[in-house]
Amino acid sequence: MKLPDNVTPVLNYIADFSKEIFQDRLIGIYLFGSLTYSDYIPDRSDLDIMVVIKGKPDEAMIEKIREKYLDIATRFPDFKDRVECSFTPQSMLQSIEPPREGRVYFGEKFYADATYGNEWIINNYLIREYGFTIMGPDFKTLTPDIDISQVQKACLSDLKTEWLPKIDNDSYFSNPHYQSYLVLNLCRIIYTLKQSKAGSKTEAGKWVASAYPEFKDLIEEALAWTYGQSMERSQEVREFMKFIAKEAGLN
């Protein structure tokens, strides 16, 4: 897999500090998301990574991870707040259902004990089907099989429990990043439900724009958005969310 030149140093940095912190407790490091299905946009896409470890990290390990997370913004300013990484105990991967216990995770913020939601099944499916192994065994050897119907169920639950409750959150909808992010995630949800397969944001967005042309302009703006740009479509995003919920059979 050919990675962009500026991505490799970031992945190497995460691999190196993971080896340093976990040593023989490190099992594997896996890249998923836009890079792994040719949908990476340099000015906006995140790097999505799962580090699989033996057992839960202790307090000293958690503090070291926190230090390395804070160092990313200094070492790689282009990727500030654009690296999402979970440090997942191997035992969690034995079940398809989201684990009840938390894990160390960082994205825009650092969390010492973040719980998984419906993204657990979705992300594990994406790693299994499209992921790139940075180091370690094939991810499929670490998890049970995941059927697309289970992904569809998780997508529907994600729409109901994660996204719809945000519909009256004005501060969320006033953020152009979140507007774009939400539109494209809604596209992926309805694409998975209707087409019975997982697709990239671009693939799903283009399909939804074709299937529901009344939202084509909104979707195209969401696809084109990059950091620093404005996007003032909050009411249209709300209407799109309501429409997707109806198409998904939720109301």
Residue, then its C-alpha position, 0 to 999 in steps of 0.5 A: m500500500k502506497l502511503p502519502d509521504n507525510v503520513t508515513p512519519v506519523l505512523n512510524y512515530i505511533a508504532d515506535f512509541s507503542k513498541e517503547i511503551f508496551q514492548d512484548r505486550l504489543i500485539g498489532i497496529y492497524l490502519f483503517g479509514s479513508l487511506t485504506y480505500s483510496d478516499y484520503i483527502p490531504d486537507r481534511s482526512d483523519l488517520d484512524i489507527m487501532v493499537v491492539i495490546k495484551g491487557k489494559p495499560d497501567e497508569a504509567m503507560i497511560e501517562k506516557i501515551r498522553e505525552k506522546y499524544l500531546d507531542i503529535a501537534t508539535r512534531f506533525p502540525d498538519f495532523k493536529d487533531r487529525v489522528e484518532c488512535s485506540f489502544t484496545p486490549q485483545s480480550m475486547l476483540q473476542s466479542i462482536e458486541p461493543p465492550r463495556e469497559g473503556r480503552v485509552y483513546f485520543g482524537e481531538k482530545f485525550y481519554a484515559d477510559a473511553t467506551y466504544g459505541n456502535e462504531w465498534i462493529i463498524n470499525n472492526y468490519l472496516i479493519r477486517e475488510y479494508g484495513f492495512t496492517i502496520m505490524g502484527p498478525d492479520f486482524k481477521t485472526l483476532t476477531p470473529d467474522i462480522d456480517i454486513s447485516q451486523v454492520q447495518k444494525a450498528c449503523l441504524s443504532d448509531l443513527k438513532t443513539e448518536w446522531l439524532p440526539k444532536i439535532d437540537n444542539d446549536s453549538y454542534f450544528s454551528n461548526p462547519h467541520y461537524q456539518s460536513y462530517l455529519v452529512l457524510n456520515l449520514c450518507r455512509i449510514i444510508y448507503t450501507l443500509k440501502q446497498s448492503k455494503a460499506g462505502s467510503k464517504t466519497e462513494a456513499g456521498k455520490w450515491v446518495a446525491s444521485a439517489y436523492p438529488e434534492f440534497k445533491d448541493l449540500i452533499e457536494e459542499a460537504l465533500a468539498w469542505t476542508y479545514g478553514q472553510s465556512m459552511e453555513r447549512s445548519q438547517e439543511v443538515r438538520e433536514f437531511m438528518k430527518f430525511i435519512a432517519k425517515e428513509a432508514g425507517l426510524n420515523 
